[in-house]
Amino acid sequence: MSAQFGPAGNADSFPYKSSVDAPRWLGALGLDCYEYQCGKGVNVGEATARSVGAAAREAGISLSLHAPYFINLANPDPDSLQKATGYILAACRAADWMGAARVVIHSGALMKRTRREALDTALPALRQVLSACDEEGFGHIALCPETMGKINQLGDLDEVLELCTLDERLVPAIDFGHLYARSLGALEGEEACERMLDRVEEVLGAHRAACFHSHFSKIAFTPNGGEKMHLTFDQTDFGPDPAPLMAAVARRGWSPTFICESAGTQAEDALTMKRMYQSCLT
Ligand SMILES: [Zn+2]
């Protein structure tokens, strides 16, 4: 197994209107995977979802799905948890229609509490979400809590890893651009990459660490808040540089899934990452 590379949603250069055409286009470019975007809500119908899934299987593209952005597992209000559970189940249903094995979910917001208090709300909430997934027959879908880019969001690396200790089916969605932005640029470069990957292995074990899910893009940040906006690889004012991460993953022989979230050039930049990674394999 080697690492997989693909875009989040459709790049500006995508020449078709329908995502059903995306897997064939990505396969022809030399990419491996595709993250279907439901960030603004799960609005995809069953017929479309099944067509995307069939096209992906035909093109040899593996699929994941991004659940709605507004999910907040750290909200202590029970109504909020019920709604979040509903959104996650809807995302799992669409993923199931597509044959997508992974659903990415945002961890939540601090809402003026300490990080520990927010995490202590999110942990039992996620446990409840998992049992709801089991009841609905979605136990085979891996939920992927994501590291978040704003400082007042729950989801630094340790918080996401702690969430993932709840259940074997949880896969960390490590957004390296987000970690770079929330650390105001500290988490980049060879040493930081090695430290982050070591940490994943320390908490989740070698087997689970090797197949983590990932988002990657360069991200501009502000000193107070963290993440400001996603950039393209051509923009050089901000990082992180993908090269040290590609080298570290190749050296370890790991096979994570890298979803590129560059602003408009996500397919091209995913291919750049794949070439960097491949050049480190030899
Ligand atoms: Zn996300």
Boltz pocket constraint, residues with backbone or C-beta under 6 A from the ligand:
constraints:
  - pocket:
      binder: B
      contacts: [[A, 66], [A, 104], [A, 106], [A, 146]]
      max_distance: 6.0
